[in-house]
């Protein structure tokens, strides 16, 4: 699993608890150093992926996770980093967020449906585009926001597999579990 713009590794920590192999990247040395995951189980990379080279050239991952980060020029690289059968989990702010807080610059806000367009060659398993009022029962914080999120899979060569027959009518569809 690759956690892009990982910050202090909130998502990596969750995947670590599930025993997934990990790689994380962020431009902040302090953030990377704060990630309390053993180095032998997590490849920790400090890199400015907006101004420098992509640190994972020619590598692919079973999952790529990106949250609260948008830099459009890197999108093709993120998609190319997905292994066959790999899943992209992406969530960030969208247009409308400028009416409730930061970020407010269009450079950091997805256009409505933009992730669907970006993932047009993947199999979209889940997609949401809308407003969250930020209310969480039992918590004092209330941060409304406009967000877009997607879970999409790069289908592998076996996704056209057949069940003991050369007849395409006997295709067995891949099962993507829903929570």
TORKOL-4160 file (C-alpha; in steps of 0.2 Angstrom, whole numbers, padded with zeros to 4 digits, m for minus):
179
<pt num="1" X="0000" Y="0000" Z="0000"/>
<pt num="2" X="0006" Y="0017" Z="m0005"/>
<pt num="3" X="0000" Y="0032" Z="0006"/>
<pt num="4" X="0003" Y="0048" Z="m0004"/>
<pt num="5" X="0006" Y="0065" Z="0005"/>
<pt num="6" X="0004" Y="0054" Z="0021"/>
<pt num="7" X="0007" Y="0067" Z="0034"/>
<pt num="8" X="0009" Y="0059" Z="0051"/>
<pt num="9" X="0003" Y="0042" Z="0043"/>
<pt num="10" X="m0015" Y="0040" Z="0050"/>
<pt num="11" X="m0020" Y="0029" Z="0036"/>
<pt num="12" X="m0003" Y="0019" Z="0035"/>
<pt num="13" X="m0005" Y="0015" Z="0054"/>
<pt num="14" X="m0022" Y="0007" Z="0050"/>
<pt num="15" X="m0015" Y="m0003" Z="0035"/>
<pt num="16" X="0000" Y="m0008" Z="0046"/>
<pt num="17" X="m0012" Y="m0015" Z="0059"/>
<pt num="18" X="m0020" Y="m0026" Z="0045"/>
<pt num="19" X="m0002" Y="m0032" Z="0041"/>
<pt num="20" X="m0001" Y="m0024" Z="0024"/>
<pt num="21" X="0016" Y="m0020" Z="0016"/>
<pt num="22" X="0018" Y="m0001" Z="0017"/>
<pt num="23" X="0026" Y="0013" Z="0008"/>
<pt num="24" X="0023" Y="0031" Z="0013"/>
<pt num="25" X="0029" Y="0048" Z="0005"/>
<pt num="26" X="0027" Y="0066" Z="0011"/>
<pt num="27" X="0038" Y="0081" Z="0009"/>
<pt num="28" X="0039" Y="0084" Z="0027"/>
<pt num="29" X="0054" Y="0076" Z="0036"/>
<pt num="30" X="0046" Y="0079" Z="0053"/>
<pt num="31" X="0030" Y="0071" Z="0048"/>
<pt num="32" X="0039" Y="0055" Z="0041"/>
<pt num="33" X="0049" Y="0054" Z="0056"/>
<pt num="34" X="0034" Y="0055" Z="0067"/>
<pt num="35" X="0026" Y="0039" Z="0060"/>
<pt num="36" X="0027" Y="0026" Z="0073"/>
<pt num="37" X="0028" Y="0011" Z="0062"/>
<pt num="38" X="0044" Y="0000" Z="0062"/>
<pt num="39" X="0056" Y="0004" Z="0047"/>
<pt num="40" X="0057" Y="m0014" Z="0042"/>
<pt num="41" X="0038" Y="m0015" Z="0038"/>
<pt num="42" X="0036" Y="0003" Z="0031"/>
<pt num="43" X="0046" Y="0011" Z="0017"/>
<pt num="44" X="0047" Y="0030" Z="0023"/>
<pt num="45" X="0051" Y="0042" Z="0009"/>
<pt num="46" X="0054" Y="0061" Z="0010"/>
<pt num="47" X="0051" Y="0068" Z="m0007"/>
<pt num="48" X="0043" Y="0084" Z="m0014"/>
<pt num="49" X="0032" Y="0075" Z="m0027"/>
<pt num="50" X="0027" Y="0092" Z="m0035"/>
<pt num="51" X="0044" Y="0098" Z="m0039"/>
<pt num="52" X="0055" Y="0083" Z="m0039"/>
<pt num="53" X="0055" Y="0066" Z="m0047"/>
<pt num="54" X="0043" Y="0053" Z="m0042"/>
<pt num="55" X="0052" Y="0042" Z="m0030"/>
<pt num="56" X="0043" Y="0025" Z="m0035"/>
<pt num="57" X="0047" Y="0025" Z="m0053"/>
<pt num="58" X="0042" Y="0008" Z="m0061"/>
<pt num="59" X="0034" Y="0002" Z="m0046"/>
<pt num="60" X="0016" Y="m0003" Z="m0043"/>
<pt num="61" X="0006" Y="m0006" Z="m0027"/>
<pt num="62" X="m0009" Y="m0016" Z="m0022"/>
<pt num="63" X="m0017" Y="0000" Z="m0016"/>
<pt num="64" X="m0014" Y="0019" Z="m0017"/>
<pt num="65" X="m0022" Y="0030" Z="m0004"/>
<pt num="66" X="m0023" Y="0049" Z="m0005"/>
<pt num="67" X="m0033" Y="0060" Z="0006"/>
<pt num="68" X="m0034" Y="0079" Z="0008"/>
<pt num="69" X="m0021" Y="0082" Z="m0006"/>
<pt num="70" X="m0023" Y="0087" Z="m0024"/>
<pt num="71" X="m0010" Y="0090" Z="m0037"/>
<pt num="72" X="m0017" Y="0087" Z="m0054"/>
<pt num="73" X="m0001" Y="0084" Z="m0064"/>
<pt num="74" X="0003" Y="0068" Z="m0053"/>
<pt num="75" X="m0014" Y="0060" Z="m0057"/>
<pt num="76" X="m0007" Y="0049" Z="m0071"/>
<pt num="77" X="0008" Y="0044" Z="m0061"/>
<pt num="78" X="m0004" Y="0038" Z="m0047"/>
<pt num="79" X="m0014" Y="0028" Z="m0059"/>
<pt num="80" X="0001" Y="0020" Z="m0066"/>
<pt num="81" X="0007" Y="0016" Z="m0049"/>
<pt num="82" X="m0008" Y="0004" Z="m0047"/>
<pt num="83" X="m0004" Y="m0014" Z="m0049"/>
<pt num="84" X="m0017" Y="m0025" Z="m0059"/>
<pt num="85" X="m0031" Y="m0029" Z="m0046"/>
<pt num="86" X="m0025" Y="m0014" Z="m0036"/>
<pt num="87" X="m0037" Y="m0001" Z="m0028"/>
<pt num="88" X="m0036" Y="0018" Z="m0028"/>
<pt num="89" X="m0044" Y="0026" Z="m0013"/>
<pt num="90" X="m0044" Y="0045" Z="m0015"/>
<pt num="91" X="m0053" Y="0058" Z="m0005"/>
<pt num="92" X="m0051" Y="0077" Z="m0005"/>
<pt num="93" X="m0060" Y="0094" Z="m0006"/>
<pt num="94" X="m0071" Y="0099" Z="m0020"/>
<pt num="95" X="m0079" Y="0115" Z="m0027"/>
<pt num="96" X="m0090" Y="0123" Z="m0014"/>
<pt num="97" X="m0078" Y="0121" Z="0000"/>
<pt num="98" X="m0072" Y="0139" Z="m0003"/>
<pt num="99" X="m0089" Y="0144" Z="0005"/>
<pt num="100" X="m0086" Y="0135" Z="0022"/>
<pt num="101" X="m0067" Y="0136" Z="0024"/>
<pt num="102" X="m0050" Y="0130" Z="0018"/>
<pt num="103" X="m0044" Y="0125" Z="0005"/>
<pt num="104" X="m0053" Y="0138" Z="m0005"/>
<pt num="105" X="m0042" Y="0140" Z="m0020"/>
<pt num="106" X="m0048" Y="0131" Z="m0036"/>
<pt num="107" X="m0031" Y="0124" Z="m0038"/>
<pt num="108" X="m0034" Y="0113" Z="m0023"/>
<pt num="109" X="m0053" Y="0109" Z="m0026"/>
<pt num="110" X="m0059" Y="0095" Z="m0037"/>
<pt num="111" X="m0072" Y="0100" Z="m0050"/>
<pt num="112" X="m0088" Y="0090" Z="m0048"/>
<pt num="113" X="m0086" Y="0073" Z="m0055"/>
<pt num="114" X="m0068" Y="0075" Z="m0058"/>
<pt num="115" X="m0062" Y="0059" Z="m0050"/>
<pt num="116" X="m0074" Y="0049" Z="m0061"/>
<pt num="117" X="m0066" Y="0057" Z="m0076"/>
<pt num="118" X="m0049" Y="0053" Z="m0069"/>
<pt num="119" X="m0053" Y="0035" Z="m0066"/>
<pt num="120" X="m0063" Y="0032" Z="m0082"/>
<pt num="121" X="m0051" Y="0017" Z="m0086"/>
<pt num="122" X="m0053" Y="0009" Z="m0069"/>
<pt num="123" X="m0068" Y="0000" Z="m0062"/>
<pt num="124" X="m0077" Y="0012" Z="m0050"/>
<pt num="125" X="m0083" Y="0003" Z="m0035"/>
<pt num="126" X="m0089" Y="0018" Z="m0025"/>
<pt num="127" X="m0090" Y="0037" Z="m0028"/>
<pt num="128" X="m0097" Y="0051" Z="m0018"/>
<pt num="129" X="m0097" Y="0070" Z="m0022"/>
<pt num="130" X="m0106" Y="0081" Z="m0009"/>
<pt num="131" X="m0107" Y="0091" Z="0007"/>
<pt num="132" X="m0103" Y="0084" Z="0025"/>
<pt num="133" X="m0109" Y="0095" Z="0039"/>
<pt num="134" X="m0095" Y="0089" Z="0050"/>
<pt num="135" X="m0106" Y="0084" Z="0064"/>
<pt num="136" X="m0099" Y="0069" Z="0073"/>
<pt num="137" X="m0109" Y="0063" Z="0089"/>
<pt num="138" X="m0099" Y="0065" Z="0104"/>
<pt num="139" X="m0086" Y="0076" Z="0097"/>
<pt num="140" X="m0083" Y="0094" Z="0100"/>
<pt num="141" X="m0077" Y="0098" Z="0082"/>
<pt num="142" X="m0089" Y="0104" Z="0068"/>
<pt num="143" X="m0080" Y="0106" Z="0052"/>
<pt num="144" X="m0092" Y="0107" Z="0037"/>
<pt num="145" X="m0084" Y="0103" Z="0020"/>
<pt num="146" X="m0087" Y="0098" Z="0002"/>
<pt num="147" X="m0078" Y="0082" Z="m0003"/>
<pt num="148" X="m0076" Y="0070" Z="m0017"/>
<pt num="149" X="m0071" Y="0052" Z="m0014"/>
<pt num="150" X="m0068" Y="0037" Z="m0025"/>
<pt num="151" X="m0063" Y="0019" Z="m0023"/>
<pt num="152" X="m0058" Y="0012" Z="m0040"/>
<pt num="153" X="m0050" Y="m0004" Z="m0046"/>
<pt num="154" X="m0037" Y="m0008" Z="m0060"/>
<pt num="155" X="m0045" Y="m0024" Z="m0066"/>
<pt num="156" X="m0032" Y="m0037" Z="m0070"/>
<pt num="157" X="m0031" Y="m0049" Z="m0084"/>
<pt num="158" X="m0040" Y="m0062" Z="m0075"/>
<pt num="159" X="m0056" Y="m0051" Z="m0074"/>
<pt num="160" X="m0062" Y="m0059" Z="m0090"/>
<pt num="161" X="m0059" Y="m0077" Z="m0084"/>
<pt num="162" X="m0072" Y="m0090" Z="m0087"/>
<pt num="163" X="m0079" Y="m0104" Z="m0077"/>
<pt num="164" X="m0073" Y="m0119" Z="m0086"/>
<pt num="165" X="m0080" Y="m0114" Z="m0103"/>
<pt num="166" X="m0074" Y="m0105" Z="m0118"/>
<pt num="167" X="m0091" Y="m0097" Z="m0120"/>
<pt num="168" X="m0091" Y="m0079" Z="m0115"/>
<pt num="169" X="m0109" Y="m0081" Z="m0108"/>
<pt num="170" X="m0101" Y="m0091" Z="m0094"/>
<pt num="171" X="m0090" Y="m0076" Z="m0087"/>
<pt num="172" X="m0089" Y="m0076" Z="m0069"/>
<pt num="173" X="m0089" Y="m0058" Z="m0063"/>
<pt num="174" X="m0076" Y="m0053" Z="m0050"/>
<pt num="175" X="m0084" Y="m0050" Z="m0033"/>
<pt num="176" X="m0080" Y="m0034" Z="m0024"/>
<pt num="177" X="m0086" Y="m0035" Z="m0006"/>
<pt num="178" X="m0097" Y="m0021" Z="0000"/>
<pt num="179" X="m0096" Y="m0016" Z="0019"/>
